[in-house]
Amino acid sequence: MSLQYISDEAGNDIAVVIPIAEWNEIKSRHSDLNDLSSPKTNIPAPKKNISDFIGALSKDAARQINSDIEKSRNEWEK
């Protein structure tokens, strides 16, 4: 089996990637695993509209962000 291990910055294993063909073979031998990949368990995140975020920043914070952006742009032009 050709597994791939995913590690965090500290080198700790945090996930394993199993090739799909091998995963399908494992699922065929262990029917209880089919519950893991049923559409019921894959609940999509709620969709948000841009209007949901209106007013999320104060006007002062927005002005400060725009000021910082302008400063950054000016630094790139130098």
N, C-alpha and C positions, 0 to 999 in steps of 0.2 A: 504494500500500500504506500503510495507516495503522498504523505501528508506534508503540509506546509505550516510551520508554526509562526505566529505573529507575536512579537514581543513589544513591550513598552520601552520607554527611554532607559529604564533601569535594567533592562535585559530580562525581565520577568515574562514568561509566556502568558499571553492573555487570550489567545484564540487559536483555533486550528482550522485550516482550510482542507476540505476533503474533495478530491475531484468528483464531479457529478456522476460519472459512470460508477465509481466505487460507492458513492452514497446510495445510488439507486439499487445497487446489488445488496448493500446492507439492509435497506428498507424492504427489499423483497424477502429477505430471510427473517426479518423482525417486523411483523405487521403492526405492532404497537407504535412504531416510529412514524407511521403514516399520519397519526394525529398531530405530530409536530409540524407538518408541512401543509395542513389543511388550510383553506382560505379563512376559516373562522379565527385562526390565531394571528393572522396578518392584518391587524386593524390599522388602516391608514391614519395618518395624523390629520386632525381637523384642518380644513382649508381656511385660510385667512385672506381677507380683502385688505387692500391698502388702506381703506377707510377705517379699518380696525385700529390703525396705528396713529391716526390723527390726534395731535395733542399729546403724544407720548413724551415729547421734549418741551421744556419751557422755552420761551422766546429767547431768554438770556443764554441758555445752553446752545440753542441753534445758532445764535450770533457768534458765540465763541467757537463753535465747530467751523462755521464759514470762515471766520478769521484765521483759524489754524490751517484750513485748506488753502486759503490765499497765500499765507506765509510759505507753505510747502511748495506751491506752484512757483512762487518767486524764487525760491532756492534752486529749483530745477532749471530755471532760465539763466542762472549765473554761469 
